[in-house]
Amino acid sequence: MITPTDDFARRNRTAVLDRRTVLGLAGAAALGTVGVFSPALVRAQGAPLKLKFGNDVPLTHSLNVRLAEAIGAIEQETNGRLSISVFPNNQLGSDTDMISQLRSGALELATMPTTLLSTLVPAAALPAIGFVFPSYDKVWPAMDGEVGAYMRRSIEKANLQPFEAMWDNGFRQVTTSTNPIRGPEDLKGFKIRVPVVPLWVSLFAALGAAPTSIPLSEAYAALQTKITDGQENPLAIINATKFYEVQKFCSLTNHAWDGFWLLASGRVWKTVPTEFQAVMAKHFNAAALKQREDNLKDSAALKAALEGKGLTFNTTDPVQFQQTLAKTDFYKTWKGKFGPEAWALLEKYAGTIG
C-alpha cells in the first residue's frame, strides 16, 4: 500500500506538464522505439527516471490541474532525477487499454475511475451503488477509512499499486436531449449512455431505462447522432466534454458517487527507488486532497456556467428512486456479488441499504 505523509510540501500552483517530454515520447512511440519501461536501463544510462502517466480527462479538468502541480513538485524535490509525462484525454487508449498497459508494465501510472476499474477489480465499484451516499460527509470517511482500505487490498491483488488518497470524480447527474428526468417514471424506456460498467447498466435497467455501454471518448458522437438520448456524468465531465452542445436538460439525480484511484503498475513500482516512491506518495496524495476541495468549490460555478451554455437544470427527490430500486432485486443482487464483508463495511458508513 502506498501511504501519504503529513508533510504537504509547498508547491507552485502554476506548474505545467512537461510538454517536451510528452512530444518526445510520442515521437518515439511513432518510431516504434518505446516499449515496456525498464527503470534499471534508464538509470544505468545516467538519464532521469522517466514515467508515463495516462488518464481519461481533458487537461482543463481539476484532476490534471492538480496533477501538473504535483508533478512539478516531484521533479523539483528529486532535482530532475524523476520525470513524469502526462497523456490526458485517453491519448494512450481507452481506460480498458490503460488498465492492460498498467498490468503489463507498458504504462507506469494512471488515474482510473472506480467503476471502470471494477471491470478488473469488482470491489472497486463498491461506493458507486445507486443512491448509497447522499453527500460528501458520508463519502470521504468511507473512502479514507475501512471501505477504501478494503478496496486497496483488492486492487493490489490485480498487480496494481494504489496510492492511498482517492481523487474526486463527483456525484453523477443525468442529462437529456428530450425531457428532464424528474422521477423514476421519466426513465421508463429512456435511451441512456452509461460507461462500460455492469453496475450502472444494472442500475438504470432496474429503473426501467434502456442503458447502452459506450466509452467516454465515443459518448459525444452517440448523443449527437441520437444513438442515445441522454447520458450520466459528474458536472465537471459534462462541462469538459461539451455535452451541453448536444443536450438540453440536466437533472440533479446524484444517483451515484465516483472517484479516481491513482495507480502504479505493480511490475514497475517494485523497480522504483524507495526515495522516489516516498516523494510521489507525498505529493500525489496531497494533490488528491486539494483536488477534492477544488471539485466541491467548483460545483456551484459549474452549474452556473452550464446554465449559461444552455442546459436547463432541475432537482429530484432521491427517496423516490431509492424506493423504486428497493422494489427490484437490484440491491439484493449486488449484495450477493460484493459479499457480506464488503456490504457490511459499506453499510457501516452509509447506513442500511435497500
SULVEN-V197237 format. One record per run of one state. SS is the DSSP state (@ for helix, = for strand, . for the rest). FROM is the first residue (numbers start at 1). TO is the last residue. If there is no record, write none. Layout:
# SULVEN-V197237
SS;FROM;TO
SS;FROM;TO
This chain:
# SULVEN-V197237
.;1;1
=;2;2
.;3;18
@;19;30
.;31;38
@;39;44
.;45;48
=;49;54
.;55;61
@;62;77
.;78;81
=;82;87
.;88;94
@;95;104
.;105;108
=;109;113
@;114;117
.;118;121
@;122;128
.;129;135
@;136;143
.;144;145
@;146;156
.;157;159
=;160;163
.;164;166
=;167;171
.;172;172
=;173;176
.;177;183
@;184;187
.;188;190
=;191;194
.;195;197
@;198;206
.;207;209
=;210;213
.;214;215
@;216;224
.;225;229
=;230;233
.;234;234
@;235;240
.;241;242
@;243;245
.;246;248
=;249;252
.;253;256
=;257;265
@;266;269
.;270;273
@;274;308
.;309;311
=;312;315
.;316;317
@;318;326
.;327;329
@;330;338
.;339;339
@;340;350
.;351;354
